[in-house]
Amino acid sequence: MNVDHDAVRPSQAEAADDGLDALTSSHAKGRADNADVDDMAGPLSASDLESIDEEMSVPVVPMRGDEFRCGRCFLIHHRSRLADDHGVQVCRDCA
C-alpha cells in the first residue's frame, strides 16, 4: 500500500468524528446481526431461576479413604498421585 506522506492530513477533531461514525455504524450493523442474542441478555425471571436450581443439584460424593485433596490445586486425586512436598499433601502435577 502506497502512502502519500506529503498529503494534507485531517485535523484530530475530524479524524475523531470519522472514527466515531464508523464505530457507530458498525455497532448498529452488529446489533442487527445479533438480535436474538440480545433477547437472551435480559433479566432472568423466577421460572428461569427455578430451572437453574434444578439443573445444578447434584449428589455430593464424600472423599474415599484412598484419595487426598491437593494443597495447591484443591483437586481430589488417588493416593498413587501423592508427592509429599515438605509436609503439604500435593499431587505430582503441582509438585
C-alpha positions as CSV (number, residue, x, y, z in Angstrom):
1,M,0.0,0.0,0.0
2,N,1.5,3.3,-1.0
3,V,1.1,6.3,1.3
4,D,1.5,9.9,0.2
5,H,3.3,11.5,3.2
6,D,3.1,14.9,1.6
7,A,-0.7,15.0,1.5
8,V,-2.7,17.2,3.9
9,R,-3.8,15.4,7.0
10,P,-7.2,15.9,8.6
11,S,-7.3,17.6,11.9
12,Q,-7.6,15.4,15.0
13,A,-11.2,16.5,15.6
14,E,-12.2,15.5,12.0
15,A,-10.4,12.2,12.4
16,A,-12.2,11.5,15.7
17,D,-15.6,12.3,14.2
18,D,-14.9,9.9,11.3
19,G,-13.8,7.2,13.6
20,L,-16.8,7.6,15.8
21,D,-19.2,7.5,12.9
22,A,-17.6,4.3,11.6
23,L,-17.8,2.6,15.0
24,T,-21.4,3.6,15.5
25,S,-22.4,2.3,12.1
26,S,-20.5,-1.0,12.6
27,H,-22.1,-1.4,16.1
28,A,-25.6,-0.8,14.7
29,K,-24.9,-3.4,12.0
30,G,-23.6,-5.9,14.6
31,R,-26.7,-5.4,16.8
32,A,-29.0,-6.2,13.8
33,D,-27.0,-9.4,13.1
34,N,-27.2,-10.5,16.8
35,A,-30.8,-9.5,17.6
36,D,-31.6,-13.0,19.0
37,V,-28.5,-12.8,21.4
38,D,-29.8,-9.5,22.8
39,D,-33.1,-11.1,23.7
40,M,-31.3,-13.6,25.8
41,A,-29.3,-10.9,27.7
42,G,-32.4,-9.6,29.6
43,P,-33.1,-10.2,33.3
44,L,-33.9,-13.7,34.5
45,S,-37.4,-14.4,35.6
46,A,-38.4,-16.5,38.6
47,S,-39.1,-19.6,36.4
48,D,-35.7,-19.3,34.9
49,L,-34.1,-19.3,38.4
50,E,-36.1,-22.3,39.4
51,S,-34.9,-24.3,36.4
52,I,-31.3,-23.3,37.1
53,D,-31.6,-24.6,40.7
54,E,-32.9,-28.0,39.5
55,E,-30.2,-28.4,37.0
56,M,-27.4,-27.6,39.5
57,S,-28.5,-30.0,42.2
58,V,-26.0,-33.0,42.1
59,P,-25.2,-35.6,44.7
60,V,-22.1,-34.9,46.7
61,V,-19.8,-38.0,46.9
62,P,-17.6,-38.0,50.0
63,M,-13.9,-38.4,49.6
64,R,-12.8,-42.1,49.8
65,G,-10.1,-43.4,52.0
66,D,-7.6,-43.9,49.2
67,E,-8.0,-40.3,48.0
68,F,-6.5,-36.9,49.0
69,R,-7.1,-33.3,48.3
70,C,-4.1,-31.4,46.8
71,G,-3.0,-28.5,48.9
72,R,-2.3,-26.3,45.8
73,C,-4.9,-27.1,43.1
74,F,-7.5,-28.4,45.6
75,L,-8.5,-31.3,43.3
76,I,-9.2,-34.8,44.6
77,H,-6.6,-37.4,43.5
78,H,-5.9,-41.1,44.2
79,R,-3.1,-41.7,46.7
80,S,-0.9,-43.0,43.9
81,R,-0.6,-39.4,42.7
82,L,0.7,-38.1,46.1
83,A,4.0,-36.3,46.1
84,D,4.7,-35.1,49.7
85,D,6.1,-31.6,49.5
86,H,7.5,-30.6,52.9
87,G,4.5,-31.8,54.9
88,V,1.9,-30.5,52.5
89,Q,-0.1,-33.1,50.5
90,V,0.3,-32.1,46.8
91,C,-0.3,-34.0,43.6
92,R,2.6,-34.9,41.3
93,D,1.4,-32.2,38.8
94,C,1.7,-29.4,41.4
95,A,5.0,-30.7,42.9
